């Protein structure tokens, strides 16, 4: 079981190198990594982020 601390939107945005507003837009559109609410706060499990990133891989350079 993954016991790493949950990521805040600002931590995840920094990790991904994107604006925090992009994460907010993704949540509204049902895109991006899975997220959860802890009370009124949005949090991300790192395992879910890793799984989502794996689905974003592309082989566009492959012939």
C-alpha positions as CSV (number, residue, x, y, z in Angstrom):
1,X,0.0,0.0,0.0
2,X,1.3,3.5,-0.9
3,X,1.9,5.5,2.3
4,X,3.5,8.5,0.7
5,X,1.8,11.8,1.6
6,X,-1.0,12.9,-0.6
7,X,-0.1,15.7,-3.1
8,X,-1.7,19.1,-3.1
9,X,-2.7,20.6,-6.4
10,X,0.2,23.1,-6.2
11,X,2.7,20.2,-5.5
12,X,1.4,18.2,-8.4
13,X,1.4,21.3,-10.7
14,X,5.0,21.9,-9.8
15,X,5.9,18.2,-10.4
16,X,4.3,18.2,-13.8
17,X,5.5,21.6,-14.8
18,X,2.1,23.0,-15.5
19,X,-0.1,25.8,-14.1
20,X,-2.3,24.8,-11.2
21,X,-5.2,26.2,-13.2
22,X,-4.7,23.4,-15.7
23,X,-5.3,20.8,-13.0
24,X,-8.5,22.6,-12.0
25,X,-9.6,22.6,-15.6
26,X,-8.8,18.9,-15.9
27,X,-10.8,18.1,-12.8
28,X,-13.8,20.0,-14.2
29,X,-13.6,18.1,-17.5
30,X,-13.0,14.7,-15.9
31,X,-9.4,14.5,-17.3
32,X,-6.0,14.2,-15.7
33,X,-5.0,12.0,-12.8
34,X,-7.6,10.7,-10.4
35,X,-8.1,12.9,-7.4
36,X,-9.9,12.8,-4.1
37,X,-11.3,15.2,-1.6
38,X,-10.1,15.3,2.0
39,X,-12.7,17.5,3.6
40,X,-12.8,20.6,1.4
41,X,-9.3,20.0,0.0
42,X,-8.4,18.3,-3.3
43,X,-5.5,15.8,-3.0
44,X,-3.8,13.4,-5.4
45,X,-2.4,9.9,-4.6
46,X,1.1,9.6,-6.1
47,X,0.3,6.1,-7.2
48,X,-2.7,7.5,-9.2
49,X,-0.5,10.2,-10.7
50,X,2.1,7.5,-11.8
51,X,-0.6,5.3,-13.3
52,X,-2.1,8.3,-15.2
53,X,1.4,9.3,-16.5
54,X,1.9,5.8,-17.7
55,X,-1.2,6.1,-19.9
56,X,0.1,9.4,-21.3
57,X,3.2,7.8,-22.9
58,X,3.5,8.0,-26.6
59,X,5.4,6.1,-29.3
60,X,5.0,8.8,-31.9
61,X,8.7,8.5,-32.8
62,X,8.4,4.8,-33.5
63,X,8.2,3.8,-37.2
